Amino acid sequence: MDFAPSVRATGLVDRVRGFIAEEITPIEADYHRSVAALRDSGADPWNPLPVLTELRTKARAAGLWNLFLPAAHAGEYAARFGTDGGTGLTNVDYAPIAEETGRSFLAPHVFNCNAPDSGNMEVLLQFGTPAQRQRWLEPLLDGTIRSAFGMTEPDVASSDATNMAATAMLDGEDVVINGRKWWTTGIGHRDCAVIIFMGLTYPEAEKHRRHTMVLVPVDTPGVRIERMLPAMGRYDEPFGHGEVSFTDVRVPAENIVLGPGRAFEIAQGRLGPGRVHHCMRLIGLAESALAAACARGVERTAFGRPLAQLGGNRERIAKARIAIDAARLLVLNAAWKLDTVGAFGALSEISQIKAHVPMMAQEVIDFAMQIHGGAGLSDDVPLSAAWTTARAVRLADGPDEVHLDVVGRLELAKYMQGR
């Protein structure tokens, strides 16, 4: 196995790191303070601030745009909308770039690589028709619209995706959609134009062939954003997570992705690379938290000694370093397997990282919060927001327990043959 990024990817990592240091980091704290001030004053915090648009323009001009585009599916779009070089990247090549962007809350969006847009674009790259790509994929790659993904529902146990009860029923040349989704990430953005909706189409079919994914324009009659949901007190403006109702929403059947009843087939293709992206960004987040903890530990003194030398903190720093490095290797292994044998061949490895990395990041960030004392609980440093992000990812794209069950079942299967 070879986890080494290509020469091109190594150069992109350096350029991304430099762009973040020079353009994003100097303004990021002020950006978040400005959004908070708008919210606290009762003004609208959901319109992206001009500085965010300026950063995106600079990133694109620098050739750092749509970095996530996969080598296997990028095709002509990499040359028209992609990163310098005109080709997509393997999962192993993109992984260290995702780690760098994970150090900043703004960077994924600045480079047009944020979820759920990157995952939705991959769906359209792999499974979209030419008409669907022209209408939705190209504006997403161009950065002129945003998107959302409607899967989780408030009234069923969404950890089992076969429970999804909102419907997408065929009616002649149309699909009629009814139901309610929540934690629909990205729906709060003013440029959000389309939702990929997962709904029940064939109730009597085999459970993994009952559901369909449909492209639903946000302005379709019957689509209503009921409320924006805070994740542990944070709304994540300008993207947000919403509860959305669909009442007799009618769209053309040509908006179905891949075909009726094929939602789970799409999901497997979408979620494998997406989980690598999530996990590598979390590793970047954990790295920034550990750096903050070490800086605090050597700068502050208590009881006549630096904090790093008190209460076992040096040992905690060592364990955090080991945990981050081990998690990175685990994710790179999953990325390499995705590149070499595909999502089904890497099923255990993908579930391993999804269960392990968010927990690791949460523990490292928690330590960083602790060594910062009261400041760690405030918004003066970004640690509480980082902790919330890591905690939320332990539920997003499936809870820990689901992924651990997958790993356990696959491991036991090695010993069950012939029994």
C-alpha positions in Angstrom: 0.0 0.0 0.0 1.2 3.5 -0.9 -0.2 6.5 1.0 2.2 9.0 -0.5 0.5 11.9 -2.4 1.6 12.7 -5.9 4.0 15.5 -6.7 1.0 17.5 -7.9 -1.0 16.9 -4.7 2.0 17.8 -2.6 2.3 21.1 -4.4 -1.4 21.8 -3.9 -1.2 21.1 -0.2 1.6 23.7 0.1 -0.5 26.2 -1.9 -3.7 25.6 0.1 -1.7 25.9 3.4 -0.2 29.2 2.2 -3.6 30.6 1.0 -5.2 29.8 4.3 -2.3 31.4 6.3 -2.2 34.5 4.1 -5.9 35.1 3.2 -8.2 33.2 5.5 -6.6 33.1 9.0 -6.1 36.8 9.3 -9.8 37.6 8.8 -11.5 34.5 10.2 -12.0 35.6 13.8 -13.4 39.0 12.7 -15.7 37.2 10.3 -17.2 35.1 13.0 -17.5 38.1 15.3 -19.3 40.0 12.6 -21.8 37.2 12.0 -22.4 36.9 15.8 -23.0 40.7 16.0 -25.6 40.5 13.2 -27.4 37.7 15.0 -27.2 39.4 18.4 -28.5 42.7 17.0 -31.5 41.0 15.4 -30.2 41.6 11.9 -30.1 38.9 9.2 -27.0 36.8 9.6 -27.8 34.5 6.6 -26.5 36.6 3.8 -22.9 35.7 3.3 -20.6 38.6 4.2 -18.8 40.2 1.2 -15.4 39.1 2.5 -16.4 35.5 1.9 -17.3 36.2 -1.7 -13.9 38.0 -2.1 -12.0 35.0 -0.7 -13.8 32.6 -3.0 -12.9 34.8 -6.0 -9.2 34.9 -4.9 -9.1 31.1 -4.4 -10.5 30.5 -7.9 -8.1 32.9 -9.5 -5.3 31.1 -7.7 -6.4 27.8 -9.2 -7.5 26.4 -5.9 -11.1 25.6 -6.8 -13.2 22.3 -6.6 -10.1 20.5 -5.3 -12.3 17.5 -4.3 -13.1 16.6 -7.9 -12.4 12.8 -8.2 -9.9 11.5 -10.7 -12.4 8.8 -11.8 -15.3 11.0 -12.6 -14.1 14.6 -13.1 -13.8 14.4 -16.9 -14.3 17.6 -18.8 -15.4 19.4 -15.6 -12.0 19.3 -14.1 -10.6 21.4 -17.1 -13.5 23.8 -17.0 -14.2 24.3 -13.3 -11.4 22.5 -11.5 -8.0 22.9 -9.9 -4.8 23.8 -11.8 -3.8 20.9 -14.0 -7.2 20.1 -15.4 -7.6 16.6 -13.8 -9.2 15.3 -10.7 -7.5 13.9 -7.6 -7.4 10.4 -6.1 -8.7 10.0 -2.6 -5.1 9.6 -1.3 -4.1 12.8 -3.1 -7.1 14.8 -1.8 -6.8 13.6 1.8 -4.0 15.8 2.9 -5.6 18.8 1.2 -8.8 18.1 3.1 -6.8 18.0 6.3 -5.4 21.5 5.6 -8.9 22.9 4.9 -10.2 21.3 8.2 -8.0 23.7 10.2 -10.4 26.5 9.2 -14.2 26.8 9.4 -14.2 28.9 6.3 -11.7 27.2 4.1 -13.8 24.3 2.7 -16.4 26.8 1.4 -13.7 29.2 0.1 -12.3 26.5 -2.1 -15.8 25.3 -3.1 -15.2 22.0 -1.3 -17.7 22.1 1.5 -20.4 19.5 2.4 -23.0 18.8 1.3 -22.2 20.5 -2.0 -19.1 18.4 -2.8 -21.1 15.2 -2.1 -24.0 16.4 -4.2 -21.7 17.3 -7.0 -20.2 13.8 -6.9 -23.7 12.3 -7.1 -24.3 14.3 -10.3 -20.9 13.5 -11.7 -21.4 9.8 -11.2 -25.1 9.4 -11.8 -26.6 12.5 -13.3 -28.0 12.8 -16.8 -26.5 15.4 -19.2 -29.5 17.6 -18.6 -29.2 17.3 -14.8 -25.5 18.1 -15.0 -26.1 21.1 -17.1 -28.9 22.5 -14.9 -27.4 21.8 -11.5 -23.9 20.5 -11.6 -22.3 23.2 -13.7 -23.7 26.1 -11.5 -22.5 24.2 -8.4 -19.0 23.8 -9.8 -19.1 27.5 -10.9 -20.1 28.5 -7.4 -23.2 30.4 -8.4 -25.6 28.2 -6.5 -25.5 26.0 -3.4 -27.4 22.8 -2.6 -28.8 20.7 0.3 -29.3 17.0 1.0 -32.7 15.9 2.4 -32.4 12.5 4.1 -32.9 12.5 7.9 -36.4 12.6 9.2 -37.7 13.8 12.6 -40.4 11.0 13.0 -38.3 7.9 12.3 -35.0 6.4 13.6 -32.9 7.8 10.8 -29.8 5.7 11.8 -31.6 3.0 9.7 -31.9 4.7 6.4 -34.5 2.1 5.2 -36.9 3.7 7.7 -37.2 6.9 5.6 -40.9 7.4 5.3 -41.2 10.7 3.3 -42.5 9.7 -0.2 -41.5 10.2 -3.8 -44.3 8.6 -5.7 -44.5 8.3 -9.5 -47.5 9.9 -11.1 -47.3 9.8 -14.9 -44.5 12.1 -16.0 -44.1 13.5 -12.6 -42.9 12.6 -9.1 -45.1 13.8 -6.2 -43.2 14.4 -2.9 -44.6 14.5 0.6 -43.0 14.4 4.0 -40.7 16.2 6.3 -36.9 16.2 6.5 -34.6 17.8 9.1 -30.9 18.5 9.6 -31.0 19.4 5.9 -27.5 21.0 5.8 -27.0 24.1 3.6 -30.7 25.0 3.3 -30.2 28.3 5.0 -27.8 29.7 2.4 -29.4 32.4 0.3 -28.0 30.7 -2.9 -29.3 27.2 -2.0 -31.2 26.3 -5.2 -31.7 22.5 -5.1 -32.3 19.7 -2.6 -31.4 16.1 -3.3 -34.4 14.4 -1.7 -34.5 10.8 -0.7 -38.0 9.4 -0.5 -40.0 6.1 -0.5 -41.3 5.0 -3.9 -41.9 1.2 -3.7 -43.0 0.3 -0.2 -43.3 -3.4 -1.0 -39.9 -3.9 -2.7 -36.8 -5.3 -1.1 -35.8 -2.7 1.6 -32.8 -1.4 -0.3 -34.8 -0.9 -3.5 -37.7 1.1 -2.1 -36.2 4.6 -2.1 -35.5 7.2 -4.8 -33.3 10.3 -5.0 -34.9 13.3 -6.7 -33.6 16.8 -7.5 -36.1 19.2 -6.0 -35.7 23.0 -6.8 -36.0 24.9 -3.5 -38.6 27.3 -5.1 -41.0 24.5 -6.1 -44.5 25.1 -4.7 -45.0 23.0 -1.5 -41.4 23.2 -0.3 -41.3 25.1 3.0 -38.4 25.8 5.4 -40.1 25.3 8.7 -37.2 26.4 10.9 -33.5 26.5 11.2 -32.0 24.2 13.7 -29.2 25.1 16.2 -26.6 22.4 16.6 -25.8 22.8 20.4 -26.6 26.5 20.2 -24.8 27.2 16.9 -26.7 27.9 13.6 -23.7 27.7 11.3 -24.6 30.7 9.3 -24.7 31.3 6.3 -25.3 27.5 5.6 -27.3 26.1 8.6 -29.4 23.0 9.1 -33.1 23.2 8.5 -36.3 21.3 9.0 -38.1 21.3 5.6 -41.6 20.2 4.8 -42.7 18.9 1.4 -46.5 19.1 0.7 -47.6 17.7 -2.7 -44.4 18.9 -4.3 -44.5 18.0 -8.0 -41.4 17.8 -10.1 -40.7 16.1 -13.5 -39.7 12.5 -13.4 -36.6 13.5 -15.3 -35.4 14.9 -12.0 -34.9 11.4 -10.6 -31.3 10.5 -10.2 -30.2 7.2 -11.8 -33.6 5.7 -11.5 -36.6 4.9 -9.2 -35.7 2.7 -6.3 -31.9 3.2 -6.6 -31.3 5.6 -3.8 -29.1 3.2 -1.7 -27.0 2.5 -4.7 -26.3 6.2 -5.1 -25.7 6.6 -1.3 -23.0 4.0 -1.3 -21.2 5.8 -4.1 -21.6 9.2 -2.4 -20.8 8.4 1.2 -17.5 6.6 0.8 -15.4 9.5 -0.4 -17.4 12.0 1.7 -16.5 10.1 4.9 -12.8 10.4 4.0 -13.3 14.1 3.4 -15.1 14.5 6.8 -12.5 12.6 8.6 -9.5 14.3 7.1 -11.0 17.7 7.9 -11.5 16.5 11.5 -7.8 15.6 11.7 -7.0 19.1 10.6 -9.3 20.4 13.3 -7.7 18.2 15.9 -4.2 19.4 14.8 -5.2 23.0 15.2 -6.7 22.2 18.6 -3.5 20.5 19.7 -1.4 23.4 18.5 -3.6 25.8 20.5 -3.2 23.5 23.6 0.6 23.4 23.3 0.9 27.2 22.8 -1.3 27.8 25.8 0.6 25.2 27.8 4.0 26.9 27.4 2.7 30.5 27.6 0.6 30.3 30.8 1.9 29.5 34.2 0.2 28.4 37.4 1.7 27.4 40.7 5.0 28.6 39.5 5.2 26.3 36.5 4.0 26.3 32.8 0.6 24.6 32.4 2.2 22.0 30.1 4.2 20.7 33.1 1.2 20.4 35.4 -1.4 17.8 36.1 -0.2 15.2 33.5 -0.6 17.7 30.6 2.7 16.6 29.0 1.4 13.0 28.9 -1.9 14.2 27.5 -0.1 16.1 24.8 1.8 13.0 23.9 -1.3 10.9 23.7 -3.0 13.5 21.5 -0.1 13.5 19.1 -0.2 9.7 18.9 -4.0 9.6 18.5 -3.9 12.1 15.6 -1.1 10.4 13.8 -2.7 7.0 14.2 -6.1 8.3 12.9 -4.4 9.9 9.9 -2.9 6.6 8.9 -6.3 4.9 9.3 -7.9 7.4 7.0 -5.2 7.2 4.4 -5.6 3.4 4.4 -9.3 3.9 3.8 -8.6 6.4 1.0 -6.1 4.0 -0.6 -8.6 1.1 -0.5 -11.2 3.4 -2.0 -8.8 4.2 -4.9 -7.8 0.6 -5.4 -10.9 -1.6 -4.8 -13.8 0.8 -4.6 -16.4 1.6 -1.9 -17.7 -1.9 -1.4 -14.2 -3.3 -1.0 -13.4 -0.6 1.5 -16.6 -0.9 3.5 -15.0 -1.9 6.8 -12.2 0.7 6.5 -14.7 3.5 5.7 -16.8 2.5 8.8 -13.7 2.3 10.9 -12.7 5.9 10.2 -16.2 7.2 10.6 -16.5 5.6 14.1 -12.9 6.4 15.2 -11.9 9.8 13.9 -14.7 12.0 15.3 -14.3 10.5 18.7 -10.5 11.1 18.6 -11.0 14.7 17.5 -13.6 15.3 20.2 -11.2 14.0 22.9 -8.3 16.1 21.6 -10.4 19.2 21.4 -11.8 18.6 24.9 -8.2 18.5 26.2 -7.5 21.8 24.4 -10.6 23.3 26.0 -9.5 22.2 29.4 -6.0 23.6 29.2 -7.6 26.9 28.1 -9.7 27.1 31.2 -12.7 29.4 31.0 -11.5 30.7 27.6 -12.0 27.3 26.2 -15.8 27.6 26.8 -16.0 31.0 25.2 -16.1 32.1 21.6 -12.8 34.0 22.1 -11.1 30.9 20.9 -12.7 28.5 18.4 -12.5 25.4 20.5 -16.1 25.1 21.7 -17.2 25.4 18.0 -14.6 22.8 17.1 -15.9 20.4 19.8 -19.5 20.8 18.6 -18.4 20.0 15.0 -16.7 16.8 16.1 -19.6 15.8 18.2 -22.1 16.4 15.4 -20.1 14.3 13.0 -20.5 11.4 15.3 -24.1 11.4 14.2 -23.8 12.8 10.6 -23.7 10.1 7.9 -24.6 7.5 10.4 -24.0 7.3 14.2 -21.0 5.6 15.7 -23.0 2.5 16.6 -24.0 1.8 13.0 -20.4 1.9 11.8 -19.1 -0.2 14.6 -21.8 -2.8 13.8 -20.6 -2.8 10.2 -17.0 -3.4 11.2 -18.0 -6.1 13.7 -20.2 -7.9 11.2 -17.5 -7.9 8.5 -14.9 -9.1 10.9 -17.0 -11.9 12.2 -17.9 -12.9 8.6 -14.3 -14.0 8.1 -15.0 -16.8 10.7 -18.5 -17.7 9.7 -17.9 -19.2 6.3 -19.2 -22.8 6.1 -21.0 -22.5 9.4 
